[in-house]
């Protein structure tokens, strides 16, 4: 069931498009059948046209129910599934990347140094953004966004099972899941964020890595300023 919910959440937009196309096709059939019924001369012709109308209407009702089901799964169940995960405390060893060049001689007891990315430095907010491991490349930290925001970055943590990205207003965190995905991503598109309905102002944008059990392993948080659409 978990994989079904993730699938429906990941492909929310294509599913809506398919359901919309089906609805248009059968709505057109209803219109054609009603016209056939209106112009029919014999009773059998009217009965045949009525059966077409009934069949097409049944399909439209089914499409409507499926649309409501998709909305509930993608909007509520996917978020609840992510929230049920047991929080794990990330350790810096999981996120370290060996540095290829160091100034001067390398001490024998030197340890790899992670490359930190610009990120939110907010008390009580855990953020471990690391280059090519867990990062949000676009939008930029402290940058301005509006309309449909394409989120790009990397999710390449150890034991990666899936990821999700959330947003919250500033102050006391109230994280709301935007969408989720799976598979390793390095400098790739992670998904989209629709900001048109948000009030202008600063928001926290969080990228969360999950292991195969659905537990959070690490997070990367930046702050962006949502502006009104021009």
C-alpha positions as CSV (number, residue, x, y, z in Angstrom):
1,X,0.0,0.0,0.0
2,X,2.9,2.4,0.8
3,X,4.3,2.0,-2.8
4,X,0.8,2.6,-4.3
5,X,0.5,5.8,-2.3
6,X,4.0,6.9,-3.4
7,X,3.2,6.1,-7.0
8,X,-0.1,8.1,-7.0
9,X,1.7,11.1,-5.3
10,X,4.7,11.0,-7.7
11,X,2.5,10.9,-10.8
12,X,-0.3,13.2,-9.6
13,X,-0.2,15.6,-12.5
14,X,-0.1,13.0,-15.3
15,X,-3.0,11.1,-13.6
16,X,-5.1,14.3,-13.5
17,X,-4.3,14.9,-17.2
18,X,-5.4,11.3,-18.1
19,X,-8.6,11.6,-16.1
20,X,-9.3,15.0,-17.7
21,X,-9.0,13.6,-21.2
22,X,-11.3,10.7,-20.4
23,X,-13.8,13.1,-18.9
24,X,-13.8,15.3,-22.1
25,X,-14.2,12.2,-24.3
26,X,-17.2,10.9,-22.5
27,X,-18.8,14.3,-22.0
28,X,-18.6,14.6,-25.8
29,X,-20.3,11.2,-26.1
30,X,-23.1,12.4,-23.8
31,X,-23.7,15.5,-26.0
32,X,-23.7,13.4,-29.2
33,X,-26.1,10.8,-27.7
34,X,-28.5,13.4,-26.4
35,X,-28.6,14.9,-29.9
36,X,-29.2,11.5,-31.4
37,X,-32.0,10.9,-28.9
38,X,-33.6,14.3,-29.7
39,X,-33.6,13.7,-33.5
40,X,-34.6,10.0,-33.3
41,X,-37.8,9.0,-35.0
42,X,-38.3,5.5,-33.7
43,X,-38.6,4.3,-30.2
44,X,-35.7,1.8,-30.5
45,X,-33.4,4.6,-31.7
46,X,-34.3,6.7,-28.6
47,X,-33.7,3.7,-26.3
48,X,-30.3,3.1,-27.9
49,X,-29.4,6.7,-27.5
50,X,-30.5,6.7,-23.9
51,X,-28.3,3.7,-23.2
52,X,-25.3,5.5,-24.6
53,X,-26.1,8.5,-22.4
54,X,-26.4,6.3,-19.3
55,X,-23.1,4.4,-20.0
56,X,-21.2,7.7,-20.7
57,X,-22.6,9.3,-17.5
58,X,-21.5,6.2,-15.5
59,X,-18.0,6.6,-16.8
60,X,-18.0,10.3,-15.9
61,X,-19.1,9.5,-12.3
62,X,-16.3,7.0,-12.1
63,X,-13.8,9.5,-13.4
64,X,-15.0,12.0,-10.8
65,X,-14.6,9.5,-8.0
66,X,-11.1,8.6,-9.2
67,X,-10.2,12.2,-9.3
68,X,-11.3,12.7,-5.7
69,X,-9.4,9.6,-4.6
70,X,-6.2,10.8,-6.3
71,X,-6.6,14.2,-4.6
72,X,-7.0,12.6,-1.2
73,X,-4.1,10.2,-1.6
74,X,-1.7,12.8,-3.0
75,X,-2.7,15.6,-0.7
76,X,-3.3,13.9,2.6
77,X,-2.2,10.2,2.7
78,X,1.2,10.9,1.2
79,X,1.9,13.5,3.8
80,X,0.7,11.3,6.7
81,X,2.8,8.4,5.4
82,X,5.9,10.6,5.6
83,X,5.0,11.9,9.0
84,X,4.7,8.4,10.4
85,X,8.4,7.7,9.8
86,X,10.6,7.4,12.9
87,X,12.9,10.3,13.1
88,X,16.6,9.4,13.0
89,X,19.4,11.6,14.1
90,X,21.8,12.2,11.2
91,X,25.5,11.9,11.9
92,X,28.2,13.9,10.1
93,X,29.9,10.6,9.0
94,X,26.9,9.8,6.7
95,X,27.3,13.1,4.9
96,X,31.1,13.5,4.6
97,X,32.8,13.8,1.2
98,X,36.6,13.4,1.0
99,X,38.3,16.5,-0.1
100,X,40.5,15.9,-3.2
101,X,42.9,18.9,-2.6
102,X,44.1,20.4,0.6
103,X,46.4,23.3,1.1
104,X,49.8,22.2,2.3
105,X,50.8,18.7,3.5
106,X,47.9,16.5,4.7
107,X,48.3,15.5,8.4
108,X,48.2,11.7,8.9
109,X,45.1,12.0,11.2
110,X,43.2,14.3,8.9
111,X,39.5,13.5,8.4
112,X,37.3,14.2,5.3
113,X,35.6,17.6,5.4
114,X,32.0,17.9,4.0
115,X,31.4,20.8,1.6
116,X,28.6,22.7,3.2
117,X,26.1,24.5,1.0
118,X,24.3,27.9,1.8
119,X,21.5,26.9,4.1
120,X,19.2,28.1,6.8
121,X,20.8,28.8,10.1
122,X,17.8,28.8,12.4
123,X,17.7,27.7,16.0
124,X,15.7,24.5,16.4
125,X,15.9,23.7,12.6
126,X,18.2,20.8,11.7
127,X,19.9,21.4,8.3
128,X,22.8,19.3,6.8
129,X,23.1,20.5,3.2
130,X,26.1,18.9,1.6
131,X,27.4,19.3,-2.0
132,X,26.2,16.4,-4.2
133,X,24.9,14.5,-1.2
134,X,21.9,16.5,0.0
135,X,21.4,19.9,-1.4
136,X,18.9,22.3,-3.0
137,X,20.7,24.1,-5.9
138,X,17.7,26.0,-7.2
139,X,16.0,28.1,-5.9
140,X,18.9,29.7,-4.1
141,X,19.0,30.3,-0.4
142,X,17.6,33.7,0.4
143,X,16.5,34.0,-3.2
144,X,13.1,35.2,-4.6
145,X,10.5,32.8,-6.1
146,X,7.1,33.1,-7.6
147,X,4.6,31.0,-9.6
148,X,5.7,27.5,-10.5
149,X,9.2,26.9,-8.9
150,X,11.3,24.1,-10.4
151,X,13.4,22.5,-7.6
152,X,16.8,21.1,-8.6
153,X,19.5,19.6,-6.4
154,X,20.9,16.3,-5.2
155,X,19.7,13.4,-3.0
156,X,22.5,10.9,-2.7
157,X,22.6,9.8,0.9
158,X,23.6,6.3,2.1
159,X,20.8,3.8,2.2
160,X,18.5,6.1,0.3
161,X,15.0,4.8,-0.2
162,X,13.1,7.9,-1.2
163,X,12.9,11.7,-0.6
164,X,10.3,14.4,-0.1
165,X,10.3,18.2,0.0
166,X,8.2,20.4,2.3
167,X,7.6,24.0,3.0
168,X,6.8,26.0,6.2
169,X,6.2,29.6,7.2
170,X,8.9,31.1,9.4
171,X,8.8,30.9,13.1
172,X,7.3,27.7,14.6
173,X,7.7,25.1,11.9
174,X,4.5,23.8,10.3
175,X,5.8,21.6,7.6
176,X,3.5,20.8,4.6
177,X,4.6,18.2,2.1
178,X,4.8,19.4,-1.4
179,X,5.7,16.1,-3.2
180,X,7.9,13.1,-2.9
181,X,10.2,11.1,-5.2
182,X,12.6,8.1,-5.2
183,X,16.0,7.2,-6.6
184,X,19.3,8.9,-6.4
185,X,19.4,12.4,-7.9
186,X,22.6,14.4,-8.5
187,X,22.2,17.9,-9.9
188,X,18.8,16.9,-11.3
189,X,15.2,18.1,-11.2
190,X,13.5,17.1,-8.0
191,X,10.0,18.4,-8.7
192,X,7.9,21.5,-8.7
193,X,6.4,23.9,-6.1
194,X,3.3,25.9,-6.9
195,X,3.6,29.2,-4.9
196,X,0.8,31.2,-6.6
197,X,-1.6,30.7,-3.7
198,X,0.9,31.5,-1.0
199,X,1.0,34.9,0.7
200,X,4.2,36.8,-0.2
201,X,6.9,36.6,2.4
202,X,9.8,34.3,3.6
203,X,9.3,30.5,3.7
204,X,11.5,27.6,4.7
205,X,12.0,24.9,2.0
206,X,13.1,21.5,3.2
207,X,14.5,18.5,1.4
208,X,14.3,15.3,3.4
209,X,16.1,12.0,2.6
210,X,14.4,8.8,3.8
211,X,15.9,5.3,4.0
212,X,14.2,2.1,2.8
213,X,12.1,1.9,6.0
214,X,10.7,5.4,5.4
215,X,12.7,6.9,8.3
216,X,14.3,10.3,7.9
217,X,18.1,10.2,7.7
218,X,19.0,13.8,6.9
219,X,17.5,17.2,6.0
220,X,18.5,20.3,4.0
221,X,16.7,23.5,4.7
222,X,16.9,26.9,2.9
223,X,14.9,30.1,3.1
224,X,13.2,31.7,0.1
225,X,11.1,34.8,-0.4
226,X,7.9,34.2,-2.2
227,X,6.8,37.2,-4.3
228,X,3.5,38.0,-6.0
229,X,3.1,36.8,-9.6
230,X,3.8,39.6,-12.1
